[in-house]
Amino acid sequence: MSQGDDGNTVIVVPDKAYSKPNKSYKSTPIVMVDGVAIKASNYTVSYSWATKSEEDDATKYEDGFKVTVGENDAYALVKVKIKLKENASYAAAKNGDTPVSIEGEYKVVKPDEKSIDLSKAKVVFTDKSGNKKPSLEYNGKEFYTPATANQDDDPNAVYVKVTYKNDPVSSELYDVKWTNATEKGKATVVITGKGTGTTDAKGNNAIGSKNASISIKPMKFTKTTKLPNNKPVVANVFKDVLDMVF
């Protein structure tokens, strides 16, 4: 997975695992502004690709997402270009008269005999102790997955348990990226393998990606509820309450 960014705008494009030539390996980008995904109706997406041995030559890129990885190459690189529509909710900055586009990229990776295809994996959200979390509760702060398991008991630290064919996948083999991880609604987590160059103790590697989602429910008020100690968050909490009441 690669990210393209332009100030507070980020594109997350999950990688794909390669199986056969001239197949559609379309990866749908997630476009975020300040961590919040914007609707796909606001922009258009175009794709072009080249195999690894030719990725540095701009003349070798072909339009589209039907990819063939070179016989001696480990992957093909797909470039993604995002252009906001004229009537979109978000306006693109301009360089002279030309609207600035945002670019990202992803890899279509050829597996080896030790590869784990994360698109076929299962994901469960847990707390630090491994207890399953069916949903999260809004508290005004961003949810995230710590880099290691040895973290404090932060209520916003959410772990992912990834399994492939019922076997656990080592967290050192993949990256985790959260979107829409603050407000009530549904957060999306993109889990992407680090590729054949990163292996665990068994020699396994992880390729491809998996999207998983989890609901963020409104905060439940009790006599002992403690609000975050900052005004903007308190304002958001009470806005949520109004949304529930009216």
NULUMPA-533830 format. One record per residue (C-alpha): residue number from 1; x, y, z. Coordinates in nm, 3 decimals. Layout:
<sites>
<k NUM&u X&v Y&w Z>
...
</sites>
This chain:
<sites>
<k 1&u 0.000&v 0.000&w 0.000>
<k 2&u 0.117&v 0.348&w -0.080>
<k 3&u -0.012&v 0.688&w 0.017>
<k 4&u -0.028&v 1.007&w -0.180>
<k 5&u -0.089&v 1.330&w 0.005>
<k 6&u -0.150&v 1.695&w -0.062>
<k 7&u -0.154&v 1.891&w 0.264>
<k 8&u -0.439&v 1.759&w 0.476>
<k 9&u -0.560&v 1.524&w 0.199>
<k 10&u -0.440&v 1.163&w 0.189>
<k 11&u -0.506&v 0.878&w -0.054>
<k 12&u -0.482&v 0.522&w 0.078>
<k 13&u -0.471&v 0.257&w -0.197>
<k 14&u -0.454&v -0.110&w -0.087>
<k 15&u -0.220&v -0.354&w -0.261>
<k 16&u -0.343&v -0.658&w -0.455>
<k 17&u -0.215&v -1.015&w -0.484>
<k 18&u -0.138&v -1.134&w -0.839>
<k 19&u -0.279&v -1.460&w -0.974>
<k 20&u -0.288&v -1.455&w -1.359>
<k 21&u -0.213&v -1.222&w -1.654>
<k 22&u -0.446&v -0.953&w -1.786>
<k 23&u -0.683&v -0.974&w -1.491>
<k 24&u -0.857&v -0.675&w -1.332>
<k 25&u -0.661&v -0.573&w -1.024>
<k 26&u -0.863&v -0.262&w -0.950>
<k 27&u -0.794&v -0.120&w -0.604>
<k 28&u -1.047&v 0.136&w -0.485>
<k 29&u -0.872&v 0.433&w -0.322>
<k 30&u -0.982&v 0.583&w 0.007>
<k 31&u -0.953&v 0.962&w -0.009>
<k 32&u -0.934&v 1.130&w 0.330>
<k 33&u -0.944&v 1.491&w 0.441>
<k 34&u -0.815&v 1.530&w 0.799>
<k 35&u -0.868&v 1.157&w 0.852>
<k 36&u -1.229&v 1.153&w 0.725>
<k 37&u -1.307&v 0.962&w 0.404>
<k 38&u -1.494&v 1.165&w 0.143>
<k 39&u -1.756&v 1.014&w -0.087>
<k 40&u -1.640&v 0.874&w -0.421>
<k 41&u -1.905&v 1.088&w -0.594>
<k 42&u -1.676&v 1.389&w -0.533>
<k 43&u -1.397&v 1.272&w -0.764>
<k 44&u -1.290&v 1.065&w -1.063>
<k 45&u -1.018&v 0.799&w -1.061>
<k 46&u -0.781&v 0.695&w -1.339>
<k 47&u -0.523&v 0.414&w -1.343>
<k 48&u -0.201&v 0.336&w -1.527>
<k 49&u 0.054&v 0.061&w -1.468>
<k 50&u 0.396&v -0.075&w -1.553>
<k 51&u 0.577&v -0.388&w -1.447>
<k 52&u 0.860&v -0.355&w -1.192>
<k 53&u 1.149&v -0.357&w -1.440>
<k 54&u 0.989&v -0.065&w -1.629>
<k 55&u 0.833&v 0.138&w -1.348>
<k 56&u 1.094&v 0.415&w -1.376>
<k 57&u 1.017&v 0.472&w -1.745>
<k 58&u 0.711&v 0.698&w -1.783>
<k 59&u 0.665&v 0.587&w -2.146>
<k 60&u 0.602&v 0.225&w -2.042>
<k 61&u 0.285&v 0.287&w -1.841>
<k 62&u -0.040&v 0.151&w -1.983>
<k 63&u -0.383&v 0.291&w -1.899>
<k 64&u -0.620&v 0.077&w -1.693>
<k 65&u -0.598&v -0.181&w -1.416>
<k 66&u -0.582&v -0.509&w -1.612>
<k 67&u -0.229&v -0.599&w -1.516>
<k 68&u 0.031&v -0.852&w -1.627>
<k 69&u 0.336&v -0.886&w -1.403>
<k 70&u 0.660&v -0.946&w -1.593>
<k 71&u 0.794&v -1.302&w -1.587>
<k 72&u 1.106&v -1.197&w -1.394>
<k 73&u 0.937&v -0.926&w -1.185>
<k 74&u 0.797&v -0.950&w -0.835>
<k 75&u 0.518&v -0.698&w -0.894>
<k 76&u 0.357&v -0.438&w -1.117>
<k 77&u 0.317&v -0.079&w -0.999>
<k 78&u -0.021&v 0.085&w -1.053>
<k 79&u -0.043&v 0.464&w -1.035>
<k 80&u -0.372&v 0.621&w -0.932>
<k 81&u -0.473&v 0.978&w -1.012>
<k 82&u -0.760&v 1.151&w -0.830>
<k 83&u -0.934&v 1.455&w -0.976>
<k 84&u -1.209&v 1.637&w -0.789>
<k 85&u -1.525&v 1.709&w -0.985>
<k 86&u -1.621&v 2.069&w -1.056>
<k 87&u -1.941&v 2.042&w -0.850>
<k 88&u -1.781&v 1.845&w -0.567>
<k 89&u -1.811&v 1.932&w -0.200>
<k 90&u -1.434&v 1.983&w -0.200>
<k 91&u -1.252&v 2.222&w -0.432>
<k 92&u -0.909&v 2.141&w -0.574>
<k 93&u -0.636&v 2.401&w -0.562>
<k 94&u -0.513&v 2.522&w -0.902>
<k 95&u -0.170&v 2.565&w -1.050>
<k 96&u -0.240&v 2.845&w -1.297>
<k 97&u -0.548&v 2.726&w -1.486>
<k 98&u -0.485&v 2.357&w -1.425>
<k 99&u -0.654&v 2.188&w -1.125>
<k 100&u -0.403&v 2.005&w -0.908>
<k 101&u -0.464&v 1.629&w -0.894>
<k 102&u -0.359&v 1.400&w -0.610>
<k 103&u -0.172&v 1.082&w -0.689>
<k 104&u -0.120&v 0.752&w -0.510>
<k 105&u 0.002&v 0.409&w -0.609>
<k 106&u -0.024&v 0.043&w -0.517>
<k 107&u 0.145&v -0.284&w -0.608>
<k 108&u 0.006&v -0.598&w -0.765>
<k 109&u 0.238&v -0.847&w -0.599>
<k 110&u 0.331&v -1.191&w -0.728>
<k 111&u 0.310&v -1.442&w -0.439>
<k 112&u 0.569&v -1.706&w -0.355>
<k 113&u 0.526&v -2.037&w -0.173>
<k 114&u 0.540&v -1.864&w 0.168>
<k 115&u 0.302&v -1.579&w 0.088>
<k 116&u -0.014&v -1.508&w 0.284>
<k 117&u -0.285&v -1.336&w 0.077>
<k 118&u -0.445&v -1.094&w 0.321>
<k 119&u -0.750&v -1.048&w 0.102>
<k 120&u -0.849&v -1.398&w 0.219>
<k 121&u -0.771&v -1.334&w 0.586>
<k 122&u -1.014&v -1.279&w 0.873>
<k 123&u -0.992&v -0.975&w 1.103>
<k 124&u -1.120&v -0.941&w 1.460>
<k 125&u -1.094&v -0.625&w 1.671>
<k 126&u -0.981&v -0.677&w 2.032>
<k 127&u -0.863&v -0.495&w 2.341>
<k 128&u -0.511&v -0.534&w 2.482>
<k 129&u -0.606&v -0.862&w 2.653>
<k 130&u -0.743&v -1.016&w 2.335>
<k 131&u -1.110&v -0.975&w 2.421>
<k 132&u -1.326&v -0.918&w 2.113>
<k 133&u -1.464&v -0.566&w 2.063>
<k 134&u -1.787&v -0.581&w 1.857>
<k 135&u -1.807&v -0.200&w 1.850>
<k 136&u -1.644&v 0.113&w 1.990>
<k 137&u -1.789&v 0.403&w 2.190>
<k 138&u -1.741&v 0.764&w 2.085>
<k 139&u -1.532&v 0.969&w 2.327>
<k 140&u -1.404&v 1.252&w 2.109>
<k 141&u -1.061&v 1.100&w 2.054>
<k 142&u -0.918&v 0.906&w 1.762>
<k 143&u -0.907&v 0.526&w 1.771>
<k 144&u -0.585&v 0.361&w 1.657>
<k 145&u -0.383&v 0.039&w 1.661>
<k 146&u -0.058&v 0.061&w 1.861>
<k 147&u 0.265&v -0.039&w 1.691>
<k 148&u 0.332&v -0.297&w 1.964>
<k 149&u 0.126&v -0.489&w 2.217>
<k 150&u 0.313&v -0.338&w 2.512>
<k 151&u 0.099&v -0.025&w 2.543>
<k 152&u -0.086&v 0.137&w 2.831>
<k 153&u -0.455&v 0.057&w 2.868>
<k 154&u -0.565&v 0.346&w 2.649>
<k 155&u -0.940&v 0.309&w 2.575>
<k 156&u -0.873&v 0.427&w 2.219>
<k 157&u -0.608&v 0.161&w 2.153>
<k 158&u -0.775&v -0.107&w 1.942>
<k 159&u -0.587&v -0.418&w 1.833>
<k 160&u -0.651&v -0.635&w 1.529>
<k 161&u -0.624&v -1.011&w 1.528>
<k 162&u -0.556&v -1.132&w 1.174>
<k 163&u -0.586&v -1.501&w 1.086>
<k 164&u -0.526&v -1.689&w 0.760>
<k 165&u -0.658&v -2.043&w 0.725>
<k 166&u -0.718&v -2.035&w 1.102>
<k 167&u -0.354&v -1.952&w 1.177>
<k 168&u -0.259&v -1.614&w 1.330>
<k 169&u -0.066&v -1.372&w 1.108>
<k 170&u 0.225&v -1.197&w 1.277>
<k 171&u 0.167&v -0.823&w 1.316>
<k 172&u 0.520&v -0.762&w 1.187>
<k 173&u 0.403&v -0.867&w 0.840>
<k 174&u 0.143&v -0.594&w 0.783>
<k 175&u 0.059&v -0.226&w 0.834>
<k 176&u -0.266&v -0.090&w 0.978>
<k 177&u -0.431&v 0.234&w 0.867>
<k 178&u -0.750&v 0.379&w 1.024>
<k 179&u -1.001&v 0.611&w 0.854>
<k 180&u -1.309&v 0.782&w 1.002>
<k 181&u -1.173&v 0.682&w 1.342>
<k 182&u -1.308&v 0.967&w 1.557>
<k 183&u -1.678&v 1.043&w 1.502>
<k 184&u -1.971&v 0.810&w 1.559>
<k 185&u -2.052&v 0.603&w 1.253>
<k 186&u -1.830&v 0.339&w 1.095>
<k 187&u -1.450&v 0.334&w 1.097>
<k 188&u -1.262&v 0.151&w 0.823>
<k 189&u -0.928&v -0.017&w 0.882>
<k 190&u -0.699&v -0.104&w 0.591>
<k 191&u -0.457&v -0.390&w 0.665>
<k 192&u -0.184&v -0.424&w 0.403>
<k 193&u 0.098&v -0.676&w 0.381>
<k 194&u 0.455&v -0.550&w 0.375>
<k 195&u 0.538&v -0.778&w 0.083>
<k 196&u 0.777&v -1.061&w 0.017>
<k 197&u 1.073&v -0.866&w 0.156>
<k 198&u 0.943&v -0.892&w 0.515>
<k 199&u 0.917&v -1.235&w 0.680>
<k 200&u 0.827&v -1.373&w 1.022>
<k 201&u 1.007&v -1.643&w 1.221>
<k 202&u 0.850&v -1.913&w 1.001>
<k 203&u 0.962&v -1.743&w 0.682>
<k 204&u 0.610&v -1.633&w 0.589>
<k 205&u 0.535&v -1.301&w 0.421>
<k 206&u 0.208&v -1.114&w 0.367>
<k 207&u 0.086&v -0.959&w 0.042>
<k 208&u -0.237&v -0.793&w -0.066>
<k 209&u -0.478&v -0.611&w 0.162>
<k 210&u -0.791&v -0.648&w 0.371>
<k 211&u -1.047&v -0.382&w 0.458>
<k 212&u -1.238&v -0.425&w 0.784>
<k 213&u -1.490&v -0.197&w 0.954>
<k 214&u -1.618&v -0.142&w 1.306>
<k 215&u -1.902&v 0.077&w 1.434>
<k 216&u -1.841&v 0.375&w 1.663>
<k 217&u -2.155&v 0.415&w 1.871>
<k 218&u -2.270&v 0.731&w 2.054>
<k 219&u -2.139&v 0.791&w 2.404>
<k 220&u -2.368&v 0.668&w 2.682>
<k 221&u -2.409&v 0.919&w 2.961>
<k 222&u -2.414&v 0.802&w 3.323>
<k 223&u -2.368&v 0.983&w 3.652>
<k 224&u -1.998&v 0.892&w 3.640>
<k 225&u -1.930&v 0.980&w 3.274>
<k 226&u -1.619&v 1.195&w 3.239>
<k 227&u -1.601&v 1.418&w 2.935>
<k 228&u -1.269&v 1.489&w 2.760>
<k 229&u -1.103&v 1.798&w 2.897>
<k 230&u -1.123&v 2.023&w 2.592>
<k 231&u -1.402&v 2.245&w 2.465>
<k 232&u -1.419&v 2.132&w 2.101>
<k 233&u -1.470&v 1.769&w 2.207>
<k 234&u -1.738&v 1.862&w 2.463>
<k 235&u -1.918&v 2.054&w 2.188>
<k 236&u -1.910&v 1.747&w 1.965>
<k 237&u -2.040&v 1.526&w 2.243>
<k 238&u -2.343&v 1.747&w 2.299>
<k 239&u -2.404&v 1.771&w 1.926>
<k 240&u -2.426&v 1.392&w 1.920>
<k 241&u -2.677&v 1.401&w 2.203>
<k 242&u -2.891&v 1.652&w 2.009>
<k 243&u -2.872&v 1.430&w 1.703>
<k 244&u -3.006&v 1.140&w 1.906>
<k 245&u -3.286&v 1.341&w 2.067>
<k 246&u -3.413&v 1.543&w 1.770>
</sites>
